[in-house]
Amino acid sequence: MQAEYDFSKAKKNPYAKRLKRRVTIRLDERTVEYFKGLAEETGIPYQTLINLYLRDCAESKRELNLEWRPETEATK
């Protein structure tokens, strides 16, 4: 191993923009358990499965069809 290295001719990683970014997301327990079950079946880590699903949604420009009803005391 050298004592010093010369990085003056180094180039930036061309794939750096493709790297994953750490984010915090809150998911309900049923969703996490669903993807963990898929992970066991497929051998793919559940976080990777969630990423693949979300990427598929983004690439296909899938739109969510949702009717929002605020939670009330009766539905808790």
C-alpha positions as CSV (number, residue, x, y, z in Angstrom):
1,M,0.0,0.0,0.0
2,Q,1.3,3.4,-0.9
3,A,1.8,6.2,1.6
4,E,0.1,8.7,-0.8
5,Y,-2.1,8.4,-3.8
6,D,-2.4,10.9,-6.7
7,F,-6.0,11.6,-7.5
8,S,-5.3,14.6,-9.8
9,K,-6.4,12.6,-12.9
10,A,-9.3,10.9,-11.2
11,K,-12.7,11.0,-12.9
12,K,-16.1,11.3,-11.2
13,N,-18.2,8.2,-11.0
14,P,-20.6,8.3,-14.1
15,Y,-23.1,6.1,-12.2
16,A,-23.2,8.3,-9.0
17,K,-26.6,9.8,-10.0
18,R,-28.0,6.3,-10.2
19,L,-27.0,5.4,-6.6
20,K,-29.8,5.0,-4.1
21,R,-30.6,7.7,-1.6
22,R,-31.5,7.0,2.1
23,V,-35.0,8.3,3.1
24,T,-37.2,7.7,6.0
25,I,-40.7,6.5,5.2
26,R,-43.5,5.4,7.6
27,L,-45.3,2.3,6.4
28,D,-48.2,0.6,8.2
29,E,-47.5,-2.9,9.7
30,R,-49.6,-4.8,7.1
31,T,-47.7,-3.3,4.2
32,V,-44.3,-4.2,5.7
33,E,-45.5,-7.7,6.5
34,Y,-46.8,-8.1,2.9
35,F,-43.4,-7.2,1.4
36,K,-41.5,-9.3,4.0
37,G,-43.7,-12.3,2.9
38,L,-42.8,-11.6,-0.7
39,A,-39.2,-11.3,0.3
40,E,-39.3,-14.8,1.9
41,E,-40.9,-16.2,-1.3
42,T,-38.5,-14.6,-3.7
43,G,-35.3,-14.3,-1.8
44,I,-35.1,-10.6,-2.5
45,P,-34.8,-8.2,0.4
46,Y,-38.1,-6.5,1.3
47,Q,-36.7,-3.0,0.9
48,T,-35.6,-3.9,-2.6
49,L,-39.0,-5.2,-3.4
50,I,-40.6,-1.9,-2.2
51,N,-38.1,0.0,-4.3
52,L,-38.8,-2.1,-7.4
53,Y,-42.6,-1.7,-7.0
54,L,-42.3,2.1,-6.5
55,R,-39.9,2.4,-9.5
56,D,-42.4,0.4,-11.6
57,C,-45.2,2.8,-10.6
58,A,-43.0,5.9,-11.4
59,E,-41.8,4.5,-14.8
60,S,-45.3,3.6,-15.9
61,K,-46.6,6.9,-14.6
62,R,-49.3,4.9,-12.7
63,E,-51.8,7.2,-11.0
64,L,-53.4,6.5,-7.7
65,N,-57.2,6.3,-7.7
66,L,-58.0,7.2,-4.2
67,E,-61.0,8.6,-2.4
68,W,-59.8,10.0,0.9
69,R,-62.0,9.8,4.0
70,P,-60.5,11.4,7.1
71,E,-60.4,9.0,10.1
72,T,-63.2,9.7,12.6
73,E,-63.7,8.3,16.2
74,A,-66.2,5.8,14.7
75,T,-63.6,4.3,12.3
76,K,-60.7,4.1,14.6
